[in-house]
Each structure stands twice: as structure tokens, then as C-alpha cells.
């Protein structure tokens, strides 16, 4: 119930994806298919969204809030906000996460695009028509 109230004020997945640089380079049909496969996810501050070293075939687009990205071996930290994409490398390559990503604001909302749900869209339009950011 609370999650539904939070999501009510958010733009649709298609509007969010269209506003990104990704939206400018994707074929319209592919963008619509990716938006249809996107699942809004809500994370509370401190929640781990991605774990360094884990296999996770999903990418996330931040539609609200800020995330903290930590790469343990390099000791680096970065902050990502609206429109930032993370997990895209593991989405395309089926590799392991090279960083841990946590919610850094009280609420973070992402659009999760999982490889399993996006396969039809990718096969229909060809993954190369969409630039990897």
C-alpha cells in the first residue's frame, strides 16, 4: 500500500527512459518494449541493490533518489542520481557486478530491467540498435 502511494507520483517507465540519453539512440519500438519490461523497485536508505562480485543480470535506471557506488579493491566511491544507469555491464555481458550499490537517500526508486524479461525486446530489435552507456 505504501509502495503504491510512493509510485503514484513517479513518471511512467517510458517517460523516464525517453528522458535519458539512451532514449535518443534507441529505436522507438525497442524503448517501448524495454519500458514495458521494466519493474519499478523501491529501496530504503542503506539497502544494498547490487553486490560486488555477485552475478546479477539486471540493470537499473534511477528515477528518484541517490545511490552510493563502492568499489572495494579500488577504494572508490561515487554517487549516482536521476537518470543514472547501473548494472548495464552485467546486463549485456552476463558478468559479475564490479561494485556494490546502496540506496543513499531515504527512498530510492529504480526501474529494474532484468535480462530474463527483456530478452524478447532485445531479440526483436537487436541489442546493437541500442547504445550501451
N, CA, C and O atoms as a GROMACS GRO file, in nm:
protein
  532
    1UNK      N    1   0.082  -0.119   0.000
    1UNK     CA    2   0.000   0.000   0.000
    1UNK      C    3   0.087   0.126   0.000
    1UNK      O    4   0.065   0.216  -0.081
    2UNK      N    5   0.186   0.133   0.090
    2UNK     CA    6   0.274   0.250   0.094
    2UNK      C    7   0.355   0.261  -0.034
    2UNK      O    8   0.378   0.371  -0.084
    3UNK      N    9   0.397   0.147  -0.088
    3UNK     CA   10   0.474   0.148  -0.212
    3UNK      C   11   0.391   0.205  -0.327
    3UNK      O   12   0.443   0.280  -0.409
    4UNK      N   13   0.264   0.171  -0.332
    4UNK     CA   14   0.177   0.224  -0.437
    4UNK      C   15   0.164   0.375  -0.427
    4UNK      O   16   0.163   0.444  -0.529
    5UNK      N   17   0.155   0.427  -0.306
    5UNK     CA   18   0.146   0.572  -0.287
    5UNK      C   19   0.274   0.641  -0.334
    5UNK      O   20   0.269   0.747  -0.396
    6UNK      N   21   0.387   0.581  -0.304
    6UNK     CA   22   0.515   0.639  -0.346
    6UNK      C   23   0.525   0.641  -0.497
    6UNK      O   24   0.569   0.741  -0.555
    7UNK      N   25   0.486   0.533  -0.563
    7UNK     CA   26   0.499   0.522  -0.708
    7UNK      C   27   0.398   0.608  -0.784
    7UNK      O   28   0.420   0.638  -0.902
    8UNK      N   29   0.288   0.647  -0.719
    8UNK     CA   30   0.185   0.724  -0.788
    8UNK      C   31   0.237   0.854  -0.848
    8UNK      O   32   0.193   0.894  -0.956
    9UNK      N   33   0.329   0.921  -0.782
    9UNK     CA   34   0.380   1.049  -0.830
    9UNK      C   35   0.495   1.037  -0.928
    9UNK      O   36   0.546   1.138  -0.976
   10UNK      N   37   0.537   0.917  -0.960
   10UNK     CA   38   0.652   0.895  -1.047
   10UNK      C   39   0.610   0.894  -1.195
   10UNK      O   40   0.498   0.855  -1.228
   11UNK      N   41   0.702   0.938  -1.282
   11UNK     CA   42   0.671   0.929  -1.425
   11UNK      C   43   0.665   0.782  -1.467
   11UNK      O   44   0.719   0.695  -1.398
   12UNK      N   45   0.601   0.755  -1.578
   12UNK     CA   46   0.593   0.618  -1.628
   12UNK      C   47   0.733   0.572  -1.669
   12UNK      O   48   0.820   0.655  -1.695
   13UNK      N   49   0.754   0.440  -1.673
   13UNK     CA   50   0.885   0.392  -1.719
   13UNK      C   51   0.923   0.446  -1.857
   13UNK      O   52   1.039   0.479  -1.880
   14UNK      N   53   0.828   0.456  -1.948
   14UNK     CA   54   0.859   0.507  -2.082
   14UNK      C   55   0.904   0.652  -2.076
   14UNK      O   56   1.000   0.689  -2.144
   15UNK      N   57   0.836   0.735  -1.996
   15UNK     CA   58   0.877   0.877  -1.984
   15UNK      C   59   1.018   0.887  -1.924
   15UNK      O   60   1.098   0.968  -1.969
   16UNK      N   61   1.047   0.805  -1.824
   16UNK     CA   62   1.180   0.808  -1.762
   16UNK      C   63   1.287   0.769  -1.863
   16UNK      O   64   1.388   0.838  -1.876
   17UNK      N   65   1.265   0.658  -1.936
   17UNK     CA   66   1.365   0.612  -2.033
   17UNK      C   67   1.380   0.709  -2.150
   17UNK      O   68   1.491   0.727  -2.201
   18UNK      N   69   1.273   0.772  -2.192
   18UNK     CA   70   1.277   0.867  -2.302
   18UNK      C   71   1.359   0.990  -2.265
   18UNK      O   72   1.422   1.050  -2.351
   19UNK      N   73   1.358   1.028  -2.138
   19UNK     CA   74   1.430   1.147  -2.093
   19UNK      C   75   1.582   1.126  -2.085
   19UNK      O   76   1.657   1.222  -2.069
   20UNK      N   77   1.626   1.001  -2.096
   20UNK     CA   78   1.769   0.970  -2.084
   20UNK      C   79   1.839   0.975  -2.219
   20UNK      O   80   1.773   0.966  -2.323
   21UNK      N   81   1.973   0.989  -2.219
   21UNK     CA   82   2.046   0.980  -2.345
   21UNK      C   83   2.016   0.849  -2.419
   21UNK      O   84   2.016   0.846  -2.542
   22UNK      N   85   1.992   0.744  -2.344
   22UNK     CA   86   1.955   0.615  -2.402
   22UNK      C   87   1.833   0.630  -2.492
   22UNK      O   88   1.825   0.566  -2.598
   23UNK      N   89   1.738   0.712  -2.452
   23UNK     CA   90   1.616   0.731  -2.528
   23UNK      C   91   1.640   0.795  -2.663
   23UNK      O   92   1.562   0.775  -2.756
   24UNK      N   93   1.747   0.873  -2.675
   24UNK     CA   94   1.776   0.941  -2.801
   24UNK      C   95   1.837   0.848  -2.905
   24UNK      O   96   1.833   0.878  -3.025
   25UNK      N   97   1.892   0.736  -2.862
   25UNK     CA   98   1.962   0.648  -2.956
   25UNK      C   99   1.891   0.515  -2.980
   25UNK      O  100   1.934   0.437  -3.064
   26UNK      N  101   1.784   0.489  -2.909
   26UNK     CA  102   1.711   0.363  -2.925
   26UNK      C  103   1.598   0.379  -3.027
   26UNK      O  104   1.535   0.484  -3.037
   27UNK      N  105   1.575   0.272  -3.100
   27UNK     CA  106   1.458   0.269  -3.188
   27UNK      C  107   1.335   0.281  -3.099
   27UNK      O  108   1.331   0.218  -2.994
   28UNK      N  109   1.233   0.359  -3.138
   28UNK     CA  110   1.115   0.379  -3.054
   28UNK      C  111   1.050   0.249  -3.006
   28UNK      O  112   1.012   0.238  -2.889
   29UNK      N  113   1.038   0.152  -3.092
   29UNK     CA  114   0.976   0.025  -3.053
   29UNK      C  115   1.057  -0.048  -2.946
   29UNK      O  116   1.000  -0.111  -2.857
   30UNK      N  117   1.190  -0.038  -2.956
   30UNK     CA  118   1.276  -0.103  -2.856
   30UNK      C  119   1.260  -0.034  -2.722
   30UNK      O  120   1.251  -0.101  -2.618
   31UNK      N  121   1.257   0.099  -2.722
   31UNK     CA  122   1.242   0.174  -2.598
   31UNK      C  123   1.108   0.139  -2.531
   31UNK      O  124   1.102   0.121  -2.409
   32UNK      N  125   1.002   0.129  -2.609
   32UNK     CA  126   0.871   0.092  -2.554
   32UNK      C  127   0.873  -0.049  -2.497
   32UNK      O  128   0.815  -0.074  -2.391
   33UNK      N  129   0.939  -0.142  -2.567
   33UNK     CA  130   0.948  -0.280  -2.517
   33UNK      C  131   1.029  -0.287  -2.389
   33UNK      O  132   0.993  -0.360  -2.296
   34UNK      N  133   1.139  -0.211  -2.382
   34UNK     CA  134   1.221  -0.209  -2.260
   34UNK      C  135   1.141  -0.148  -2.144
   34UNK      O  136   1.147  -0.197  -2.031
   35UNK      N  137   1.066  -0.042  -2.172
   35UNK     CA  138   0.985   0.021  -2.067
   35UNK      C  139   0.879  -0.076  -2.017
   35UNK      O  140   0.851  -0.081  -1.897
   36UNK      N  141   0.820  -0.152  -2.109
   36UNK     CA  142   0.717  -0.249  -2.068
   36UNK      C  143   0.776  -0.360  -1.982
   36UNK      O  144   0.706  -0.418  -1.899
   37UNK      N  145   0.905  -0.390  -2.001
   37UNK     CA  146   0.968  -0.496  -1.922
   37UNK      C  147   1.028  -0.444  -1.791
   37UNK      O  148   1.072  -0.522  -1.707
   38UNK      N  149   1.030  -0.311  -1.774
   38UNK     CA  150   1.089  -0.251  -1.654
   38UNK      C  151   0.996  -0.266  -1.534
   38UNK      O  152   0.874  -0.251  -1.545
   39UNK      N  153   1.056  -0.295  -1.420
   39UNK     CA  154   0.981  -0.309  -1.296
   39UNK      C  155   1.025  -0.201  -1.198
   39UNK      O  156   1.142  -0.197  -1.162
   40UNK      N  157   0.935  -0.112  -1.155
   40UNK     CA  158   0.974  -0.014  -1.054
   40UNK      C  159   1.010  -0.085  -0.923
   40UNK      O  160   0.940  -0.175  -0.879
   41UNK      N  161   1.121  -0.044  -0.863
   41UNK     CA  162   1.165  -0.100  -0.736
   41UNK      C  163   1.191   0.014  -0.638
   41UNK      O  164   1.245   0.118  -0.676
   42UNK      N  165   1.153  -0.007  -0.514
   42UNK     CA  166   1.172   0.094  -0.410
   42UNK      C  167   1.272   0.040  -0.308
   42UNK      O  168   1.259  -0.073  -0.262
   43UNK      N  169   1.371   0.123  -0.274
   43UNK     CA  170   1.474   0.084  -0.177
   43UNK      C  171   1.483   0.191  -0.069
   43UNK      O  172   1.477   0.311  -0.098
   44UNK      N  173   1.498   0.149   0.054
   44UNK     CA  174   1.516   0.242   0.165
   44UNK      C  175   1.665   0.265   0.188
   44UNK      O  176   1.748   0.182   0.149
   45UNK      N  177   1.698   0.376   0.250
   45UNK     CA  178   1.838   0.415   0.272
   45UNK      C  179   1.918   0.298   0.331
   45UNK      O  180   1.874   0.230   0.424
   46UNK      N  181   2.037   0.277   0.274
   46UNK     CA  182   2.126   0.171   0.320
   46UNK      C  183   2.102   0.035   0.256
   46UNK      O  184   2.186  -0.054   0.268
   47UNK      N  185   1.991   0.018   0.188
   47UNK     CA  186   1.961  -0.111   0.125
   47UNK      C  187   2.060  -0.137   0.012
   47UNK      O  188   2.085  -0.051  -0.072
   48UNK      N  189   2.116  -0.258   0.010
   48UNK     CA  190   2.209  -0.297  -0.095
   48UNK      C  191   2.128  -0.341  -0.217
   48UNK      O  192   2.046  -0.432  -0.210
   49UNK      N  193   2.154  -0.275  -0.329
   49UNK     CA  194   2.081  -0.304  -0.452
   49UNK      C  195   2.161  -0.401  -0.540
   49UNK      O  196   2.105  -0.492  -0.601
   50UNK      N  197   2.291  -0.381  -0.545
   50UNK     CA  198   2.384  -0.468  -0.618
   50UNK      C  199   2.499  -0.501  -0.524
   50UNK      O  200   2.538  -0.419  -0.441
   51UNK      N  201   2.553  -0.622  -0.538
   51UNK     CA  202   2.664  -0.666  -0.453
   51UNK      C  203   2.784  -0.697  -0.540
   51UNK      O  204   2.776  -0.776  -0.634
   52UNK      N  205   2.896  -0.633  -0.508
   52UNK     CA  206   3.019  -0.656  -0.586
   52UNK      C  207   3.052  -0.805  -0.587
   52UNK      O  208   3.051  -0.871  -0.483
   53UNK      N  209   3.081  -0.858  -0.705
   53UNK     CA  210   3.117  -0.998  -0.721
   53UNK      C  211   3.000  -1.090  -0.750
   53UNK      O  212   3.020  -1.204  -0.793
   54UNK      N  213   2.879  -1.044  -0.727
   54UNK     CA  214   2.760  -1.128  -0.750
   54UNK      C  215   2.724  -1.130  -0.898
   54UNK      O  216   2.751  -1.034  -0.971
   55UNK      N  217   2.663  -1.238  -0.941
   55UNK     CA  218   2.609  -1.245  -1.077
   55UNK      C  219   2.467  -1.191  -1.071
   55UNK      O  220   2.383  -1.243  -0.998
   56UNK      N  221   2.441  -1.088  -1.148
   56UNK     CA  222   2.309  -1.024  -1.146
   56UNK      C  223   2.284  -0.968  -1.285
   56UNK      O  224   2.349  -0.872  -1.327
   57UNK      N  225   2.191  -1.026  -1.356
   57UNK     CA  226   2.166  -0.986  -1.494
   57UNK      C  227   2.054  -0.884  -1.505
   57UNK      O  228   1.962  -0.900  -1.584
   58UNK      N  229   2.063  -0.780  -1.426
   58UNK     CA  230   1.963  -0.673  -1.432
   58UNK      C  231   2.034  -0.539  -1.430
   58UNK      O  232   2.136  -0.522  -1.363
   59UNK      N  233   1.978  -0.443  -1.505
   59UNK     CA  234   2.028  -0.307  -1.494
   59UNK      C  235   1.919  -0.222  -1.431
   59UNK      O  236   1.800  -0.254  -1.440
   60UNK      N  237   1.960  -0.115  -1.369
   60UNK     CA  238   1.868  -0.024  -1.301
   60UNK      C  239   1.887   0.116  -1.355
   60UNK      O  240   1.999   0.158  -1.384
   61UNK      N  241   1.778   0.188  -1.368
   61UNK     CA  242   1.779   0.330  -1.403
   61UNK      C  243   1.719   0.403  -1.283
   61UNK      O  244   1.607   0.373  -1.242
   62UNK      N  245   1.793   0.497  -1.228
   62UNK     CA  246   1.743   0.570  -1.111
   62UNK      C  247   1.640   0.672  -1.155
   62UNK      O  248   1.668   0.759  -1.236
   63UNK      N  249   1.519   0.659  -1.100
   63UNK     CA  250   1.415   0.756  -1.134
   63UNK      C  251   1.388   0.852  -1.018
   63UNK      O  252   1.320   0.953  -1.036
   64UNK      N  253   1.439   0.820  -0.899
   64UNK     CA  254   1.423   0.908  -0.783
   64UNK      C  255   1.526   0.871  -0.679
   64UNK      O  256   1.547   0.753  -0.652
   65UNK      N  257   1.591   0.970  -0.620
   65UNK     CA  258   1.687   0.946  -0.513
   65UNK      C  259   1.830   0.938  -0.563
   65UNK      O  260   1.860   0.966  -0.679
   66UNK      N  261   1.919   0.897  -0.471
   66UNK     CA  262   2.062   0.890  -0.499
   66UNK      C  263   2.115   0.757  -0.448
   66UNK      O  264   2.075   0.708  -0.342
   67UNK      N  265   2.206   0.698  -0.524
   67UNK     CA  266   2.272   0.573  -0.484
   67UNK      C  267   2.421   0.596  -0.464
   67UNK      O  268   2.482   0.681  -0.529
   68UNK      N  269   2.478   0.518  -0.374
   68UNK     CA  270   2.622   0.521  -0.346
   68UNK      C  271   2.683   0.397  -0.410
   68UNK      O  272   2.637   0.285  -0.386
   69UNK      N  273   2.786   0.417  -0.490
   69UNK     CA  274   2.855   0.308  -0.558
   69UNK      C  275   2.994   0.293  -0.497
   69UNK      O  276   3.071   0.389  -0.492
   70UNK      N  277   3.026   0.172  -0.451
   70UNK     CA  278   3.155   0.146  -0.386
   70UNK      C  279   3.227   0.033  -0.458
   70UNK      O  280   3.170  -0.074  -0.481
   71UNK      N  281   3.353   0.058  -0.491
   71UNK     CA  282   3.439  -0.046  -0.547
   71UNK      C  283   3.545  -0.075  -0.443
   71UNK      O  284   3.635   0.005  -0.420
   72UNK      N  285   3.532  -0.190  -0.380
   72UNK     CA  286   3.613  -0.223  -0.263
   72UNK      C  287   3.763  -0.221  -0.292
   72UNK      O  288   3.838  -0.154  -0.221
   73UNK      N  289   3.809  -0.295  -0.394
   73UNK     CA  290   3.953  -0.306  -0.418
   73UNK      C  291   4.017  -0.172  -0.457
   73UNK      O  292   4.134  -0.150  -0.427
   74UNK      N  293   3.943  -0.084  -0.524
   74UNK     CA  294   3.996   0.047  -0.560
   74UNK      C  295   3.974   0.150  -0.450
   74UNK      O  296   4.038   0.256  -0.450
   75UNK      N  297   3.886   0.121  -0.358
   75UNK     CA  298   3.855   0.217  -0.252
   75UNK      C  299   3.785   0.340  -0.305
   75UNK      O  300   3.797   0.449  -0.248
   76UNK      N  301   3.712   0.325  -0.415
   76UNK     CA  302   3.644   0.440  -0.475
   76UNK      C  303   3.496   0.442  -0.440
   76UNK      O  304   3.433   0.338  -0.420
   77UNK      N  305   3.444   0.563  -0.434
   77UNK     CA  306   3.302   0.584  -0.405
   77UNK      C  307   3.250   0.687  -0.504
   77UNK      O  308   3.317   0.786  -0.534
   78UNK      N  309   3.131   0.663  -0.555
   78UNK     CA  310   3.066   0.759  -0.645
   78UNK      C  311   2.920   0.768  -0.605
   78UNK      O  312   2.864   0.675  -0.546
   79UNK      N  313   2.859   0.879  -0.639
   79UNK     CA  314   2.716   0.898  -0.613
   79UNK      C  315   2.646   0.911  -0.748
   79UNK      O  316   2.694   0.980  -0.838
   80UNK      N  317   2.532   0.843  -0.761
   80UNK     CA  318   2.453   0.847  -0.884
   80UNK      C  319   2.313   0.896  -0.853
   80UNK      O  320   2.255   0.861  -0.750
   81UNK      N  321   2.257   0.979  -0.942
   81UNK     CA  322   2.123   1.032  -0.923
   81UNK      C  323   2.033   1.004  -1.042
   81UNK      O  324   2.058   0.913  -1.120
   82UNK      N  325   1.928   1.085  -1.054
   82UNK     CA  326   1.826   1.065  -1.157
   82UNK      C  327   1.887   1.040  -1.294
   82UNK      O  328   1.977   1.111  -1.338
   83UNK      N  329   1.836   0.937  -1.360
   83UNK     CA  330   1.879   0.906  -1.496
   83UNK      C  331   2.003   0.821  -1.505
   83UNK      O  332   2.037   0.771  -1.613
   84UNK      N  333   2.073   0.803  -1.394
   84UNK     CA  334   2.194   0.720  -1.396
   84UNK      C  335   2.155   0.574  -1.413
   84UNK      O  336   2.052   0.528  -1.362
   85UNK      N  337   2.239   0.503  -1.486
   85UNK     CA  338   2.218   0.361  -1.512
   85UNK      C  339   2.331   0.285  -1.444
   85UNK      O  340   2.448   0.322  -1.456
   86UNK      N  341   2.296   0.179  -1.374
   86UNK     CA  342   2.399   0.090  -1.321
   86UNK      C  343   2.356  -0.054  -1.342
   86UNK      O  344   2.237  -0.086  -1.351
   87UNK      N  345   2.456  -0.141  -1.350
   87UNK     CA  346   2.428  -0.282  -1.378
   87UNK      C  347   2.420  -0.312  -1.526
   87UNK      O  348   2.392  -0.426  -1.565
   88UNK      N  349   2.444  -0.210  -1.610
   88UNK     CA  350   2.432  -0.232  -1.754
   88UNK      C  351   2.539  -0.328  -1.807
   88UNK      O  352   2.512  -0.404  -1.901
   89UNK      N  353   2.658  -0.326  -1.749
   89UNK     CA  354   2.763  -0.417  -1.796
   89UNK      C  355   2.723  -0.562  -1.772
   89UNK      O  356   2.738  -0.647  -1.860
   90UNK      N  357   2.671  -0.592  -1.653
   90UNK     CA  358   2.631  -0.730  -1.624
   90UNK      C  359   2.506  -0.769  -1.702
   90UNK      O  360   2.486  -0.886  -1.734
   91UNK      N  361   2.423  -0.672  -1.734
   91UNK     CA  362   2.304  -0.698  -1.814
   91UNK      C  363   2.343  -0.747  -1.953
   91UNK      O  364   2.289  -0.846  -2.002
   92UNK      N  365   2.439  -0.676  -2.016
   92UNK     CA  366   2.478  -0.711  -2.153
   92UNK      C  367   2.574  -0.829  -2.159
   92UNK      O  368   2.566  -0.908  -2.252
   93UNK      N  369   2.664  -0.843  -2.061
   93UNK     CA  370   2.770  -0.944  -2.070
   93UNK      C  371   2.748  -1.067  -1.983
   93UNK      O  372   2.821  -1.165  -1.997
   94UNK      N  373   2.650  -1.064  -1.896
   94UNK     CA  374   2.625  -1.174  -1.802
   94UNK      C  375   2.743  -1.196  -1.707
   94UNK      O  376   2.767  -1.308  -1.661
   95UNK      N  377   2.815  -1.089  -1.678
   95UNK     CA  378   2.930  -1.097  -1.589
   95UNK      C  379   2.892  -1.072  -1.444
   95UNK      O  380   2.775  -1.070  -1.407
   96UNK      N  381   2.995  -1.054  -1.362
   96UNK     CA  382   2.976  -1.027  -1.219
   96UNK      C  383   2.977  -0.876  -1.194
   96UNK      O  384   3.041  -0.800  -1.267
   97UNK      N  385   2.905  -0.834  -1.091
   97UNK     CA  386   2.900  -0.692  -1.055
   97UNK      C  387   3.038  -0.646  -1.012
   97UNK      O  388   3.105  -0.713  -0.933
   98UNK      N  389   3.081  -0.530  -1.063
   98UNK     CA  390   3.214  -0.481  -1.026
   98UNK      C  391   3.207  -0.375  -0.916
   98UNK      O  392   3.308  -0.311  -0.886
   99UNK      N  393   3.089  -0.356  -0.857
   99UNK     CA  394   3.073  -0.259  -0.748
   99UNK      C  395   2.950  -0.296  -0.665
   99UNK      O  396   2.862  -0.368  -0.710
  100UNK      N  397   2.949  -0.244  -0.544
  100UNK     CA  398   2.831  -0.256  -0.458
  100UNK      C  399   2.755  -0.125  -0.466
  100UNK      O  400   2.814  -0.017  -0.457
  101UNK      N  401   2.624  -0.134  -0.483
  101UNK     CA  402   2.540  -0.014  -0.496
  101UNK      C  403   2.437  -0.017  -0.383
  101UNK      O  404   2.368  -0.117  -0.363
  102UNK      N  405   2.428   0.095  -0.309
  102UNK     CA  406   2.333   0.107  -0.198
  102UNK      C  407   2.250   0.235  -0.213
  102UNK      O  408   2.295   0.334  -0.270
  103UNK      N  409   2.128   0.230  -0.161
  103UNK     CA  410   2.044   0.349  -0.155
  103UNK      C  411   2.107   0.448  -0.058
  103UNK      O  412   2.138   0.412   0.056
  104UNK      N  413   2.126   0.573  -0.102
  104UNK     CA  414   2.192   0.675  -0.018
  104UNK      C  415   2.096   0.781   0.032
  104UNK      O  416   2.134   0.864   0.115
  105UNK      N  417   1.973   0.781  -0.016
  105UNK     CA  418   1.872   0.875   0.030
  105UNK      C  419   1.759   0.795   0.094
  105UNK      O  420   1.751   0.674   0.074
  106UNK      N  421   1.672   0.861   0.171
  106UNK     CA  422   1.568   0.785   0.240
  106UNK      C  423   1.489   0.689   0.150
  106UNK      O  424   1.454   0.579   0.192
  107UNK      N  425   1.462   0.732   0.028
  107UNK     CA  426   1.393   0.645  -0.069
  107UNK      C  427   1.462   0.657  -0.203
  107UNK      O  428   1.489   0.767  -0.251
  108UNK      N  429   1.491   0.543  -0.263
  108UNK     CA  430   1.545   0.537  -0.399
  108UNK      C  431   1.448   0.454  -0.481
  108UNK      O  432   1.407   0.345  -0.440
  109UNK      N  433   1.411   0.505  -0.597
  109UNK     CA  434   1.325   0.430  -0.688
  109UNK      C  435   1.403   0.406  -0.816
  109UNK      O  436   1.457   0.500  -0.875
  110UNK      N  437   1.409   0.281  -0.856
  110UNK     CA  438   1.474   0.248  -0.982
  110UNK      C  439   1.376   0.176  -1.073
  110UNK      O  440   1.276   0.121  -1.029
  111UNK      N  441   1.409   0.178  -1.201
  111UNK     CA  442   1.342   0.091  -1.297
  111UNK      C  443   1.438  -0.024  -1.320
  111UNK      O  444   1.546  -0.005  -1.373
  112UNK      N  445   1.398  -0.143  -1.280
  112UNK     CA  446   1.482  -0.261  -1.296
  112UNK      C  447   1.444  -0.327  -1.428
  112UNK      O  448   1.328  -0.361  -1.451
  113UNK      N  449   1.543  -0.346  -1.513
  113UNK     CA  450   1.522  -0.418  -1.638
  113UNK      C  451   1.605  -0.545  -1.628
  113UNK      O  452   1.727  -0.543  -1.637
  114UNK      N  453   1.536  -0.656  -1.610
  114UNK     CA  454   1.603  -0.785  -1.598
  114UNK      C  455   1.623  -0.848  -1.734
  114UNK      O  456   1.538  -0.838  -1.822
  115UNK      N  457   1.735  -0.914  -1.748
  115UNK     CA  458   1.767  -0.980  -1.875
  115UNK      C  459   1.656  -1.078  -1.915
  115UNK      O  460   1.618  -1.086  -2.032
  116UNK      N  461   1.605  -1.150  -1.816
  116UNK     CA  462   1.503  -1.251  -1.846
  116UNK      C  463   1.376  -1.190  -1.904
  116UNK      O  464   1.313  -1.250  -1.991
  117UNK      N  465   1.336  -1.071  -1.857
  117UNK     CA  466   1.214  -1.006  -1.907
  117UNK      C  467   1.240  -0.925  -2.034
  117UNK      O  468   1.146  -0.896  -2.108
  118UNK      N  469   1.366  -0.889  -2.058
  118UNK     CA  470   1.397  -0.805  -2.173
  118UNK      C  471   1.439  -0.884  -2.296
  118UNK      O  472   1.453  -0.827  -2.404
  119UNK      N  473   1.459  -1.014  -2.282
  119UNK     CA  474   1.507  -1.095  -2.395
  119UNK      C  475   1.421  -1.080  -2.520
  119UNK      O  476   1.475  -1.067  -2.629
  120UNK      N  477   1.290  -1.081  -2.506
  120UNK     CA  478   1.204  -1.069  -2.623
  120UNK      C  479   1.226  -0.936  -2.695
  120UNK      O  480   1.235  -0.932  -2.818
  121UNK      N  481   1.236  -0.829  -2.617
  121UNK     CA  482   1.258  -0.697  -2.677
  121UNK      C  483   1.395  -0.692  -2.746
  121UNK      O  484   1.407  -0.638  -2.856
  122UNK      N  485   1.496  -0.746  -2.680
  122UNK     CA  486   1.630  -0.744  -2.737
  122UNK      C  487   1.638  -0.826  -2.864
  122UNK      O  488   1.703  -0.785  -2.961
  123UNK      N  489   1.574  -0.940  -2.866
  123UNK     CA  490   1.575  -1.027  -2.984
  123UNK      C  491   1.496  -0.964  -3.099
  123UNK      O  492   1.537  -0.973  -3.215
  124UNK      N  493   1.385  -0.900  -3.068
  124UNK     CA  494   1.301  -0.841  -3.172
  124UNK      C  495   1.370  -0.725  -3.244
  124UNK      O  496   1.354  -0.708  -3.365
  125UNK      N  497   1.447  -0.645  -3.170
  125UNK     CA  498   1.507  -0.526  -3.229
  125UNK      C  499   1.658  -0.536  -3.244
  125UNK      O  500   1.717  -0.454  -3.316
  126UNK      N  501   1.722  -0.631  -3.182
  126UNK     CA  502   1.867  -0.642  -3.188
  126UNK      C  503   1.932  -0.550  -3.086
  126UNK      O  504   1.912  -0.428  -3.090
  127UNK      N  505   2.010  -0.607  -2.996
  127UNK     CA  506   2.071  -0.530  -2.889
  127UNK      C  507   2.165  -0.421  -2.941
  127UNK      O  508   2.190  -0.324  -2.870
  128UNK      N  509   2.216  -0.434  -3.062
  128UNK     CA  510   2.311  -0.335  -3.113
  128UNK      C  511   2.244  -0.206  -3.155
  128UNK      O  512   2.313  -0.105  -3.173
  129UNK      N  513   2.112  -0.204  -3.171
  129UNK     CA  514   2.044  -0.079  -3.206
  129UNK      C  515   2.038   0.016  -3.088
  129UNK      O  516   2.010   0.135  -3.105
  130UNK      N  517   2.065  -0.034  -2.971
  130UNK     CA  518   2.059   0.048  -2.850
  130UNK      C  519   2.200   0.064  -2.796
  130UNK      O  520   2.264  -0.036  -2.764
  131UNK      N  521   2.249   0.187  -2.786
  131UNK     CA  522   2.384   0.211  -2.738
  131UNK      C  523   2.397   0.176  -2.591
  131UNK      O  524   2.307   0.204  -2.512
  132UNK      N  525   2.507   0.115  -2.555
  132UNK     CA  526   2.536   0.086  -2.414
  132UNK      C  527   2.603   0.209  -2.357
  132UNK      O  528   2.703   0.257  -2.411
  133UNK      N  529   2.547   0.261  -2.246
  133UNK     CA  530   2.603   0.382  -2.186
  133UNK      C  531   2.720   0.348  -2.098
  133UNK      O  532   2.781   0.438  -2.039
   0.00000   0.00000   0.00000
